[in-house]
């Protein structure tokens, strides 16, 4: 599984030694004992991320980028506007730090323009405020677009596993708390498909005892929904193969491998 190395690992690939590429710095998870629950904190190791003078020549591009970002926070951009933002960031990645986005504005960008949000977050991975952006993702209202953003990030970089687990926990809680049954069913289907992607892409390791228990309980709670039943069978298949058996941390959290057997065929759905 690729998840275990996320904490304390390098969140981005390569280090920028060019004039416009910020240095990608390793992130170390740091959770102070007095930190409020529900927040993630990362200690940044290294020197300055960028030099303001390097961006002086990009002033004209920056004006255009800030204008487009202001629009992106309010409504979906048309394709050529979206490409304008992506092209500007590709040409001068350091402009992301002055584009007018703050952690508090991230949820609006995710909902209105998830493709732009993905690109921006990838370029902010070395930022000293990346933990604040992660917290906004974890705590924003669960939606298709937020799951799309997190899923794309997991396939592009090695995210801190604590963030991924926190996001999953929020999705599960959002499903359980939803009172409208029709909306609840839709959210459960989305969450199950999202979890299947994470498991199949080895982003999360269901051998982690707490995670296994939480996901299995979620499946049981909504077993009447097809996608939840499919996810449950996937868990059972992994358990039978030994992939979901908890490690030295403790005994098996779920039923014996024989219970609920016959799920191997459904796991491929």
Secondary structure, DSSP 8 states (H G I E B T S, - for coil): --STT-TTSBSSSS---SSS-----BEEE---TT--TT---EEE-SS-S--GGGGGGGHHHHHHHHHHHHHHTTS---HHHHHHHHHHHHH-GGGGGGSS--GGGHHHHHHH-HHHHHHHHHHTTTSTTHHHHHHHHHHS---HHHHHHHHHHHHHS---HHHHHHHHHHHHHHHHH---HHHHHHHHHHHHHHHHHHHHTTSS-TTSHHHHHHHHHHHHHTTTSHHHHHHHHHHHHHHHHTTTS--TTSS--SS-TTTT---TTGGG-
